[in-house]
């Protein structure tokens, strides 16, 4: 699963040819969540602070995430997305 961004110990990943709806995976330690690209809906459990950071990052990069989702579905190379600073 390609990592497209890393910040503050959080890895953001997309699977190639993943199922609909468009989403990404975030991992922090042994915690993992799936977040909808269109709506920010969360499945899974993250610490509150990590989830706030991921949502902030998601809000800044929604368009890039959707473009990256399309690349992953087409099995094309993925470009990195700027981390949260």
C-alpha positions in Angstrom: 0.0 0.0 0.0 1.7 3.2 -1.1 2.3 5.9 1.4 1.4 9.3 -0.1 2.2 11.5 3.0 3.7 11.3 6.4 3.5 13.8 9.3 3.8 13.7 13.1 4.1 9.9 13.1 0.9 9.5 10.9 1.1 7.7 7.5 -1.5 8.4 4.8 -1.9 5.5 2.3 -4.0 4.5 -0.6 -4.5 1.0 -1.9 -4.3 0.3 -5.6 -7.7 -0.7 -7.0 -9.4 -0.2 -3.7 -13.2 -0.4 -3.4 -15.6 2.5 -3.7 -16.4 5.0 -2.2 -13.1 7.0 -2.6 -11.2 6.9 0.7 -7.7 6.8 2.2 -6.2 5.0 5.1 -4.3 6.6 8.0 -2.1 4.8 10.4 -0.7 6.1 13.7 1.1 3.4 15.7 -1.2 0.4 15.9 -4.3 2.5 15.2 -5.8 2.7 11.7 -8.7 4.6 10.2 -10.3 4.9 6.8 -11.5 8.3 5.8 -13.9 9.2 3.0 -12.4 11.7 0.6 -15.6 13.4 -0.3 -17.1 13.7 3.2 -14.4 13.0 5.8 -16.4 10.2 7.3 -14.2 8.1 9.6 -14.3 4.3 10.1 -12.0 2.9 12.8 -10.4 4.5 15.9 -7.7 7.1 16.3 -6.6 9.2 19.2 -8.4 12.5 19.2 -5.2 14.6 18.5 -4.2 12.4 15.6 -7.7 12.5 14.1 -7.8 16.3 14.3 -4.5 16.5 12.4 -5.6 14.0 9.8 -8.9 15.9 9.2 -6.9 19.2 9.0 -4.6 17.6 6.4 -7.6 16.1 4.5 -9.3 19.5 4.3 -6.2 21.0 2.7 -5.7 18.2 0.2 -9.2 17.0 -0.9 -8.6 17.7 -4.6 -5.2 16.1 -4.6 -6.6 13.1 -2.8 -9.3 12.6 -5.3 -6.7 12.8 -8.2 -4.5 10.4 -6.3 -7.4 8.0 -5.8 -8.0 8.0 -9.6 -4.3 7.2 -10.2 -4.4 4.4 -7.7 -7.5 2.9 -9.3 -5.8 3.0 -12.7 -2.6 1.4 -11.1 -0.5 4.4 -12.1 2.4 5.8 -10.0 1.2 8.0 -7.1 2.7 11.4 -6.4 3.4 12.4 -2.8 1.1 14.9 -1.1 2.6 17.6 1.1 2.5 16.8 4.8 0.9 18.8 7.5 3.3 21.2 9.1 
